[in-house]
C-alpha cells in the first residue's frame, strides 16, 4: 500500500510537472512567434513614457529657475532700484543693494546655481557670479551683451547655451526692469539626475537639444556641445512631439516648455537583444519552477518558502543590527555612512559623531556584566530619544556608539551649532539619568564630531577625524565634547 501511494504521489507530481511544462512550451512558442515589429511597438511605448517623464522633469527644473527669478520681483523697492540714479543718496543705495543681495542669497541657498545676480546698465552687479562668467567680461559690457540676447529673442526672458563658447553652463536671462537684467546659470551636468533611464532601456541615447539642434546635455558626455546628427534631424523632420521608427532605429522627441526637446534614440538591435534576454530569463524561471515541483512537490515547496523567507528576514535583521541595543552594528553603520558620503546629497551637511563612555569598565567590574549591558541599552535609548529618526545610529563596539547625520543646512558652522544643541540635550538627559544613577562610578561620556567635507572620499577618513577628537576629550579629563570647527570646506 505504501509503495502504491508513493507511485500515486510520483505520478501526480509528474502529471503536474508535465502540465506546467506544456504551459511553458506554449508560452515559449507564443513568445517566439512574436515579431520584432511587435517588440518595437512595445519598446516605443516604454520609450515614449520615459521620454515624457524626462520632459516633465526638465520643465520642473526650468520652472524652479524661473520661480527663483520671479521672486525677486516681489520687493517693489528692489525692483525699481537704479544704481545710476543720482537723486538717491549712497546710503539708501547701499541698503537697497544689500536687500537685493540678501534676497538672492536666500533664494539660492538650497540650489546649486553657478550664477545668480542682477546686472545693471552701468555693469554694476549685485549677487554672485562664477569665475567663468566674470572672465568673459573682464573689460565690461556684460549688461550690453545680455540685453542684446534678450532683444534677439524678442522676449522678456531667454535660455542660452554655449555663451561665448562655454558648454559647461546653461544660462537664464530675464529683464528685471528697463535698466537691469537677472542672470541665473547652472552647470549642465546638474541635469544628470533629471534623465533617469529605465533599466530595460540601458543603452538608450538621451539628448536635450535647443532650437538649433545643439546638444545641451547627453548621457554620452563627449556629445555635449555638438549638434544632433543630421540623420536624426532628417528622420524627425521638425517633429517636436512623437516618435519615428525605422528598421534600425527608434527615435522619440518631446518638447519642453521653453522649446527645447528631449530626444531619445534606441537601436533596433538593442530592442531585439532585450527581447532575447527576456525570453532566456523566462525559460530559466519556468524550468527552475518545474524542477522544484519535481523534487519537492507543491505543498512542501510552499511551506519551505514561508519558512525560508522568515529565516532570511531574521538573518538579515541580525546581520544589520546589534542584538543588545537594536541599533545598527558596526559593519552596517559603516556601509550606510559610506554610501551617503559617496552620494554627497546637494544642499546638506553630513556629520559623524562618536560617543564613548568614561569609566564604563567600573560598571562591569563593580556591578557585573548584566548591569553593564543594561547601561548600554539605556544609553542607546537616550541616543534614539535625542537624535530621533533623522540620524543614523549605531553601536560600533563595546561602549562606543556612532551617530551619522545628513541635515538640511548647507553652512558648516551653522550645522555644527545645530549638532552642539543635540549633543548638549543628550548630555543633559544623561546627567539626569545614568550619570545620577552611577555617580559613585563617575559614569560620563566623551564625544568627537567631524563634518564631512567635499574632499572626503569614504567614511574611514571622517571616522578617523572624529575618533581623534573623541580621544582628545579622553586625554584632557573625560566628559568632554570636541567638534571639527574649521568649517573651511563645503560638504
Buried (B, 14 or more C-beta within 10 A) or exposed (E): EEEEEEEEEEEEBEEBBEEBBEEBEEBBEEBEEEEBEEBBEBBBEBBBEBBBBBBBBBBEBBEEBBEBBBEBEEBEEBBEBBBEEEEEEEEEBEEBBEBBBEBBEEBBEEBEBBBBBBBBBEEBBBBBBBEBBEEBBEEEEBBEBBBEBBEEEEEEBBBBBBBEEBBBBBBBBBBBBEBBBBBBBBBBEBBEEBBEBEEBBEBBBBBBBBEEBBBBBBBEEEBBBBEBBEEBBEBBEEBEEEBBBEEEBBBBBBBBEBEBBBBBBBBBEBBBEBBEEEBEEBBEEBEEBBEBBBEBBEEEBEEEEEEEEEEEEEEEEEEBBBEEBBBBBBEBBBEBBBEBBEEEEEEBBBBBBBBBBBBBEBBBEEBEEEEBBBBBEBBBBBBBEBBEEEBBBBBBEEBBBBBBBBBEBBEBEEBBEBBBEBBEBBBEBBEEBBBEEBEEBEBBBBBBBBBBBEEBEEBEBBBEBBBBBBBEBBEEEBBBBBBBEEBEEEB
